[in-house]
Amino acid sequence: MENVIYFDNAATTKVRPEVFEQMNKYFSESYGNGSSIYKIARESRKAIEQSREKVAAAINADKNEVFFTAGGSESDNWALKGVAESYSSKGKHIITLSIEHHAVLHTCQFLETKGFEVTYLPVEEDGIVDINKLKAAIRDDTILISVMFANNEIGSVQPIEEIGKIARQKGIIFHTDAVQAVGHIPIDVKAMNIDLLSMSAHKFYGPKGIGALYIRKGIKITPLIHGGAQEKNRRAGTENVPAIVGMAAALELTVKDLNEESARLARLRDKLIDGILSSIPYSRLNGSREKRLPGNVNISFEFVEGESILLLLDMKGICASSGSACTSGSLDPSHVLLAIGLPHEKAHGSLRLSLGMFNTEQEVDFILKELPPIISRLREMSPLYEDFLKNSKSDVK
């Protein structure tokens, strides 16, 4: 395979070699069904429970509060639907953000068809919610607040601990979609008063198709999937043992190096942001500069289309994104960029570069070299840019 420069780690990550190695045993040797009683099945069961302990330790949870799922989208669906059904007698009002992942937004829209009322809070220009607006949205019948830990497109990190404290004081259940945050920034579910937390292994160098939902002890939640007694009767289905082992191994390794790696990524991120903004006119950073995921860069370029940027970057061997991987096939502008106030034409010209553990400073330098001429080339073909230059010259006269 030809060399690629991969800057789309927010979409998915490469599985670490040592993680892949740990998974192998459970494909070919200890492949028994964890619900059976013979030796290779007992080995699978032991691996599942050891993995549960590792995942719990990474977020300061108890192991009996971690339930394995097929990924972040299932975890989000289960959290929202399960809580809504379990607490509907107490109230039918839910609070979330307008910039949430579609796994949360579409689930909320589904719940609205079932008689629930959802408040979609706006965010400020930096992509962060105003705490006072959140407080004002709380009602007597509010049963759930669901606020993402960090945004998948613009990287803005929400004031989760503050929100958790408010929710706990009001007796409201608090869920956070932490898919982009787990393994990248410190998380303590106890200190942050988090009741439910969604995560997905393929965002921190684990396999795809496996995730988990943290459910604080005492929280009532109906199962999303019925049909078996797995996961303490809460999530039916034969356990995906190799993936569970891979998820736990990846998270343990990532959390171990978290502080050092986050600092390295933040340095590369800032070099990338500063380099792009200084070398390419009519560009702007999207999201908070300070309260930001260490590996996230999201920049909009006027007078160009994001898809065209991606195609030309791909020709240079650079993998990037113009937004969320889940909506990359859509022609509509990002709902996140529109929510922070960008007009349609600027939202269409966005580029997301998300860094990970395998990225190097040399790769950052390569992008800083190749991106400016790509933007210049696209603008030369843009009638919008031509009109802008003509109008600029006439204004000078």
C-alpha positions in Angstrom: 0.0 0.0 0.0 1.3 3.4 -0.9 2.1 5.8 2.0 -0.7 7.9 3.2 -0.7 10.8 5.7 -3.7 10.2 7.9 -5.2 13.2 9.5 -8.8 11.9 10.1 -8.4 10.4 13.5 -11.7 11.9 14.7 -13.4 9.6 12.1 -11.5 6.5 13.1 -8.1 5.4 14.3 -5.6 2.8 13.4 -5.5 -0.2 15.7 -2.3 -0.3 17.8 -0.2 -3.3 16.9 0.0 -4.4 20.5 -3.8 -4.2 20.7 -4.2 -6.4 17.6 -1.9 -8.9 19.1 -3.9 -9.2 22.3 -7.1 -9.7 20.3 -5.8 -12.6 18.2 -5.9 -15.2 20.9 -9.7 -14.8 21.2 -10.2 -15.4 17.5 -8.3 -18.7 17.3 -7.7 -20.1 20.7 -10.0 -18.9 23.5 -12.9 -18.5 21.1 -15.6 -20.0 23.4 -19.0 -18.4 24.1 -18.6 -16.5 27.4 -21.9 -17.9 28.6 -20.9 -21.5 28.4 -19.1 -23.5 31.1 -16.2 -25.3 29.5 -12.6 -24.1 29.7 -12.3 -22.0 26.6 -15.6 -20.4 27.4 -14.4 -19.7 31.0 -11.3 -18.1 29.5 -13.5 -15.8 27.4 -15.6 -14.9 30.4 -12.5 -14.1 32.4 -11.2 -11.9 29.6 -14.5 -10.0 29.4 -14.5 -9.2 33.1 -10.9 -8.2 33.2 -11.6 -5.9 30.3 -14.5 -4.4 32.1 -12.2 -3.6 35.0 -9.8 -1.9 32.7 -12.4 0.3 31.0 -13.9 1.2 34.4 -10.5 2.2 35.8 -10.0 4.6 32.9 -12.9 6.7 33.8 -12.9 6.1 37.6 -16.0 3.9 37.5 -16.8 0.7 39.3 -16.6 -2.4 37.0 -20.2 -3.3 37.5 -21.2 0.1 36.0 -19.7 -0.6 32.6 -21.7 -2.4 29.9 -20.3 -3.3 26.5 -22.2 -2.2 23.3 -21.5 -2.2 19.6 -20.2 1.4 19.6 -21.0 5.0 20.4 -24.2 5.2 18.4 -25.7 2.3 20.3 -24.6 3.7 23.6 -26.2 7.0 22.9 -29.4 5.4 21.7 -29.6 3.2 24.8 -28.9 6.0 27.2 -31.5 8.3 25.8 -34.2 5.8 25.0 -33.6 3.7 28.2 -33.8 6.7 30.5 -36.8 8.2 28.7 -38.8 5.0 29.1 -37.7 4.4 32.7 -38.4 7.9 34.0 -41.4 9.0 31.8 -43.7 8.9 34.8 -41.5 11.7 36.4 -41.5 13.9 33.3 -41.0 14.0 29.6 -38.6 16.9 29.1 -35.0 16.4 27.8 -32.3 19.0 27.3 -29.5 18.6 24.8 -27.3 20.8 22.5 -27.9 21.8 18.9 -24.4 20.6 18.0 -24.7 17.0 19.3 -23.7 14.0 17.2 -26.6 12.7 15.1 -26.8 9.6 17.3 -28.1 11.9 20.0 -30.0 14.4 17.8 -31.9 11.8 15.8 -32.7 9.8 19.0 -34.1 12.9 20.5 -36.2 13.5 17.4 -37.5 9.9 17.7 -38.4 10.5 21.3 -40.4 13.6 20.3 -42.6 11.3 18.2 -43.3 9.4 21.4 -44.5 12.4 23.3 -41.3 13.7 24.8 -40.4 17.4 24.6 -36.8 18.3 23.8 -35.0 21.6 24.2 -32.1 22.0 21.8 -29.8 24.6 23.4 -27.8 26.9 21.1 -24.0 27.3 21.7 -21.8 30.4 21.6 -19.5 31.2 18.7 -16.8 29.0 20.2 -19.1 26.0 20.2 -19.6 26.0 24.0 -22.9 26.1 25.8 -23.8 29.1 28.0 -24.3 27.6 31.5 -26.9 30.2 32.3 -29.0 29.2 29.3 -28.8 25.6 30.4 -30.0 26.5 33.9 -32.8 28.5 32.4 -34.0 25.6 30.3 -34.4 23.3 33.3 -38.1 22.6 34.2 -39.9 20.7 36.9 -40.5 17.9 34.4 -36.9 17.7 33.1 -35.6 14.1 33.4 -32.5 14.1 31.3 -29.7 16.4 30.2 -27.5 15.0 27.4 -24.4 17.2 26.6 -21.5 15.9 24.5 -18.1 16.0 26.3 -16.3 17.3 23.2 -17.5 18.0 19.7 -16.5 15.7 16.9 -16.2 18.4 14.3 -14.8 21.5 15.9 -13.3 19.9 19.0 -14.8 22.3 21.6 -14.8 20.8 25.1 -18.0 21.5 27.2 -18.0 22.4 30.9 -19.0 18.9 31.9 -18.1 19.0 35.5 -20.2 22.2 36.0 -23.1 20.7 34.1 -22.9 17.5 36.1 -23.0 19.5 39.4 -26.1 21.4 38.3 -27.9 18.2 37.1 -27.1 16.4 40.4 -28.4 19.3 42.5 -31.6 19.3 40.5 -32.0 15.5 40.6 -31.8 15.3 36.8 -30.0 12.4 35.1 -26.9 13.6 33.2 -25.6 11.7 30.1 -22.5 12.7 28.1 -21.5 11.4 24.7 -17.8 11.2 25.4 -16.8 9.3 22.2 -14.3 12.0 21.1 -13.0 12.6 24.6 -12.3 9.2 26.2 -8.6 8.4 25.9 -7.8 11.9 24.9 -8.6 14.1 27.9 -8.9 13.2 31.6 -12.4 11.9 32.7 -13.6 11.1 36.2 -17.3 10.1 36.2 -17.5 10.4 40.0 -15.9 13.9 40.3 -17.9 15.1 37.3 -21.2 13.8 38.5 -21.8 11.9 35.3 -24.7 9.4 35.4 -24.2 7.9 31.9 -21.3 8.1 29.5 -20.9 6.8 25.9 -17.6 5.7 24.4 -16.3 3.9 21.3 -13.1 1.9 21.0 -12.2 2.9 17.4 -11.6 6.5 18.5 -8.7 5.5 20.7 -6.8 3.0 18.6 -9.1 0.0 19.3 -11.2 -2.0 16.9 -14.5 -0.9 15.3 -17.8 -2.2 16.3 -17.3 -2.2 20.1 -18.1 0.5 22.7 -19.5 0.8 26.1 -22.1 2.7 28.2 -21.2 3.7 31.7 -24.4 3.5 33.9 -24.0 4.9 37.4 -25.2 2.5 40.0 -28.9 3.3 40.9 -29.8 4.6 37.5 -32.8 2.9 36.0 -32.6 2.1 32.3 -34.6 -0.3 30.1 -32.6 -2.5 27.7 -32.3 -1.4 24.1 -31.7 -5.0 22.9 -33.7 -7.9 24.2 -33.1 -11.7 23.8 -30.5 -12.8 26.2 -29.1 -12.5 29.7 -25.7 -11.0 28.7 -24.4 -7.9 30.4 -26.3 -8.6 33.6 -29.6 -8.9 31.6 -29.2 -5.3 30.3 -27.8 -5.9 26.8 -28.6 -9.2 24.9 -26.3 -10.7 22.4 -23.2 -13.0 22.4 -20.3 -11.0 23.6 -17.7 -9.9 21.0 -14.8 -11.1 23.1 -11.9 -10.2 20.7 -13.3 -6.6 20.3 -13.9 -6.3 24.1 -10.3 -7.3 24.8 -9.1 -4.9 22.1 -11.1 -2.0 23.5 -9.8 -2.5 27.0 -6.2 -2.9 25.9 -6.4 0.2 23.7 -7.9 2.3 26.5 -5.5 1.1 29.1 -2.5 2.0 26.9 -4.0 5.3 25.8 -4.8 6.5 29.3 -1.3 5.5 30.5 0.3 7.9 28.0 -2.5 10.5 28.0 -0.8 13.5 29.6 2.4 13.2 27.5 0.6 12.4 24.3 -2.0 15.1 24.7 0.7 17.7 25.2 2.5 16.5 22.0 -0.7 16.6 20.0 -1.7 20.0 21.3 1.7 21.3 20.2 1.3 19.9 16.7 -2.3 21.1 16.6 -1.2 24.7 17.4 1.6 24.6 14.9 -0.9 23.5 12.3 -3.5 26.1 13.2 -1.0 29.0 13.3 0.7 27.9 10.1 -2.6 27.7 8.2 -4.1 31.0 9.5 -0.8 32.9 8.8 -0.3 31.5 5.3 -3.8 31.4 3.9 -5.9 34.6 3.9 -9.6 34.6 4.4 -9.5 31.5 6.7 -10.8 31.2 10.2 -10.6 28.7 13.0 -13.8 27.0 14.1 -14.4 26.2 17.7 -12.6 27.3 20.9 -8.9 28.0 20.7 -8.3 27.1 24.4 -11.0 24.6 25.4 -10.3 22.3 22.5 -9.4 18.6 22.0 -5.6 18.3 21.7 -5.8 16.8 18.2 -8.6 18.8 16.5 -8.1 21.4 13.8 -11.2 22.8 12.0 -10.7 25.7 9.6 -13.0 27.3 7.1 -11.7 28.8 3.9 -13.8 31.4 2.0 -14.6 31.0 -1.7 -13.9 27.2 -1.9 -15.7 24.0 -1.3 -14.6 21.6 1.3 -15.1 18.5 -0.9 -12.7 20.0 -3.5 -10.1 20.5 -0.9 -10.4 16.9 0.2 -10.0 15.6 -3.4 -6.8 17.6 -4.0 -5.4 16.6 -0.6 -6.1 13.0 -1.5 -4.1 13.4 -4.6 -1.2 14.3 -2.4 -1.8 11.3 -0.2 -3.4 13.3 2.7 -6.5 11.9 4.3 -8.7 14.5 5.9 -12.4 15.4 6.4 -14.7 18.3 5.8 -16.8 17.5 8.9 -18.2 14.5 10.6 -17.5 11.1 8.9 -21.1 10.1 9.6 -22.4 12.9 7.3 -19.6 13.0 4.7 -22.0 11.8 2.0 -24.4 14.7 2.6 -24.4 17.8 0.5 -25.8 19.9 3.3 -23.4 22.1 5.3 -22.4 21.0 8.8 -25.2 21.6 11.4 -22.3 22.3 13.9 -20.8 25.1 11.8 -24.2 26.6 11.1 -24.9 26.5 14.9 -21.8 28.5 15.7 -22.9 31.2 13.3 -21.2 30.4 10.0 -23.2 31.2 6.8 -23.8 28.4 4.4 -21.1 29.4 2.0 -18.4 29.5 4.7 -19.6 26.3 6.3 -19.2 24.5 3.0 -15.6 25.5 2.8 -14.5 23.7 6.0 -11.6 21.3 6.6 -11.1 19.1 9.6 -7.6 17.8 10.3 -7.6 15.5 13.4 -4.3 14.3 14.7 -3.4 11.1 16.4 -0.6 9.1 18.0 0.9 8.0 14.7 1.2 11.6 13.3 4.5 13.3 13.2 5.8 16.9 12.9 7.1 16.1 9.5 3.6 15.3 8.4 2.4 18.6 9.8 5.1 20.4 7.8 4.0 18.5 4.7 0.4 19.7 5.0 1.5 23.3 5.7 3.5 23.1 2.5 0.8 21.5 0.3 -2.4 23.2 1.6 -1.8 26.9 0.6 -1.2 26.2 -3.1 -4.3 23.9 -3.1 -6.5 26.7 -1.7 -5.0 29.2 -4.1 -5.7 26.9 -7.1 -9.3 26.4 -6.1 -9.8 30.1 -5.5 -8.4 30.8 -9.0 -11.3 28.7 -10.4 -13.9 30.3 -8.1 -16.2 32.9 -9.6 -17.0 34.0 -6.1 -13.4 34.8 -5.4 -13.1 36.6 -8.8 -16.1 38.8 -7.9 -14.7 39.5 -4.5 -11.4 40.7 -5.9 -13.1 42.9 -8.5 -15.3 44.5 -5.7 -12.2 44.9 -3.5 -10.4 46.8 -6.3 -13.4 49.0 -7.0 -13.7 49.8 -3.3 -10.1 51.0 -3.3 -10.8 53.3 -6.2 
